[in-house]
Amino acid sequence: MEIILTVEWMKQVSRLARGEGRLSGLVPTMGALHEGHVSLIRAAQQECSPVTASIFVNPAQFAPGEDFERYPRRFDADAALLESLGVEYLFAPEAAELYPPGFSSYVKVEGLGSRLEGRSRPGHFRGVATVVLKLLEIVQPWRAYFGRKDAQQARIIQQLVRDFHLDAQIEVCPIVREADGLALSSRNAYLSPEDRRAATALHRALGAAQAALGRGERNPANLAAAMREVISAEPRAAADYVEVVRADTFEPATRLSGECYALLAVFFGTTRLLDNMLIVEAGGGFRCEI
């Protein structure tokens, strides 16, 4: 595996791959890799060669007072894992490489970026959209792979690619979970043992919505209420938002149709975790992907 630190060298490698007619894949990460990231790497390797993973803790997507300084960083271990998986390139620029002195251009996705995560974390999606646009332009992948746990982020990136007529295809891959249902996240490392046990309320809340759907419930407000009941019953949990939204717009769903998301953002102590369930209309009914 080659570790690439500069934009210019990454561009040269990308041009060479394109010149050879190779279909390259990109897995963008902020490091602190776990099995969720591994699943993205494996998905990319099934379809692409070469595969580039990026590790960059993006300062532009952290608001003042958020966890930028303490975000887990373990570059050597992450690099060793990526090499063991057979990743060809690791793009790991310093912040000054992507945001050089005088940098002043940012991307804002209107509408989709203003609700839910956009409301709770002002400026977050501006930082995400900006760095992803930069990565897609630098690496020039055929496909880029993102996890469904950050569903709103993935939808915003799809919109970004469409609006700017970018060539990359965005693949959104299933959530990977612990045995007790907790979605894998680098921020799980922040949880105390007590909060880690409490965090299973996220999966239980989604299960309550799934069970209600199985009983014939079709009112999105009632599905959200079923989730809130589970979260409210956990003393260590404090909900930021619990909603059922349309998967295309992330606006509140007034009825179930097409694809919808049941979304959760919940604090356990000082750690804020996300989770979701995709609800898909199919065959005259609905199926759930947790």
Secondary structure as UniProt FT lines:
FT   STRAND          2..4
FT   HELIX           7..19
FT   TURN            20..21
FT   STRAND          25..29
FT   HELIX           35..47
FT   STRAND          51..55
FT   HELIX           59..61
FT   TURN            64..65
FT   TURN            68..70
FT   HELIX           75..84
FT   TURN            85..86
FT   STRAND          89..91
FT   HELIX           95..98
FT   TURN            101..102
FT   TURN            110..114
FT   HELIX           117..120
FT   TURN            122..123
FT   HELIX           124..139
FT   STRAND          143..147
FT   HELIX           148..150
FT   HELIX           151..163
FT   TURN            164..165
FT   STRAND          169..173
FT   TURN            179..180
FT   HELIX           186..190
FT   HELIX           193..198
FT   TURN            199..200
FT   HELIX           201..214
FT   TURN            215..216
FT   HELIX           220..232
FT   TURN            235..236
FT   STRAND          237..246
FT   TURN            247..249
FT   STRAND          259..268
FT   TURN            269..270
FT   STRAND          271..282
FT   TURN            283..284
FT   STRAND          285..289
//
